[in-house]
């Protein structure tokens, strides 16, 4: 399903991770795909409130939890810099879809990284 929000469609997800050779592009690509699927799900389900949004974002966060093993296998990890970049993109998604009052920590509350 193509993303219809033009602001989201133009966004370069995980841009700073791509710019840092410590983070392998093939694994970062998988993280970007998680974020794009999150956007598609938000557009398809149109969460009516923050509680519904948090269910969707926390499911995507759990996908990142699984991706941590792939970062480690490639000699990398989701460390402080990466955590901040990922969290910023979750916040970007929430705000782009009108949830500007979302709690950034609650968006990724199920994180293990």
N, C-alpha and C positions, 0 to 999 in steps of 0.2 A: 504494500500500500504506500503510495507516494505521500510524503509529508506536504500538507497544504499550507501550513503557517510559513509565510515567506521569510520571516525573521529567523526561524529555526532552520529552514532549508539552506540559508546562506551561512549558518554558523559553522565554524571550524572546530569541531569537538576535539578535545584533548590536544590542542595545538602545541602547548608547551612540552607535552610528552613526546610528540613527534620530533620536536626540535632538539631533544636531548638523546644522544646515542645510547645512554644507559638503558633506555626503554626500547626494547625491540619492536620495530614497526609491525610485524605480523601479530604480535600480542596486543599492541595498542589498537590495531585494526579491529580486533575482537571487542575491545572496550568501546570503541566508537560505534560498533554495530549494536552493542547493548543499549547505548544512549539513543541511537536512532530507533530501535524497537520500542524503547520507552516513549519516545515522541509519538510513534505510530499508535501505541496503545492508549496514550492520553487522548489523541484525536479520535480514536475509535470509541473509547468508553466514555469520554467527556465527563470526568469525575465532577460531581456536583458540589463537593466541599473538600476541605483539607483532609479529613479522615479518609475519604475515598482516594485522594491523590497520594497520601502516604502509603496506602496499600500497594499502589502501582509502583511508586518509586522504591519502596523497600523490596519489592520483588526483583527489580532491576539491580538493586544493591546486592542481593543474594547471588545474582549472576556474576557480579564483580568478585564476590567472595570465592567463587569457584575459579575465577580467572587468576587469582593470586598464585595458585600452583603453577600455572603456565609461565607467569612472570619469573617465579623462582627457578623453574626448569631452564629458563633462558638466561639465567645469571642476573636477574633483576628482582625487584620486589615492589609492592605498592607501599612505598615509604612516605615520609612527610610531604615531600614535594608532590608526589603523585596523588596522595590523599586529597591535598588541597585542590589540585587541578580537577580531579574527579568531582569533588564536592561542589566546586564552582560551576561545573557543567550541569549538575543536578539542579542547583539553584537557578541557573539560566533557563532550564527547561520549565521549572515551576513558574518563574516570572513570565516567561514568554507565553504561557498559557493562562495568564491572568491571576496566578496564585502568588502575588507579591508579598502576602503576609505569611507565607509558609516558613516554618522553622527549619533552617538549613540542617541542623543536626537530626531533626525528626525525619527529614527526607531520606537520610541514609542511616537510620537508627539500627538497622540490622547488619551493619558492616562489621567485618572481622579484621579489617586492615587499618 
